[in-house]
Amino acid sequence: VRRAVAAHMKLTDRQLEVLQAIRRLSRRGYPPTLRELASELGIRSTNGVNDHLKALANKGAITRAEKQARSIVLAEGYR
């Protein structure tokens, strides 16, 4: 638990919001698309969502397969 708290501390408020949206939308049994995340977060551009996802991946909060839809996987400490 302590490691997860430390990991969350390095994320911005907006990045935490994106993670929460991924969790909410993943309850259907599969990860969300960029468009679904954009709609959920009130972002007009999927490019903006992609920028958030790249930052989360760089910080180790998620992993993604390139050029593959619905490939967002939350890292262990962020589930």
Secondary structure, 3 states (H helix, E strand, C coil): CHHHHHHHHCCCHHHHHHHHHHHHHHCCCCCCCHHHHHHHHCCCCHHHHHHHHHHHHHCCCEECCCCCCCCCEECHHHC
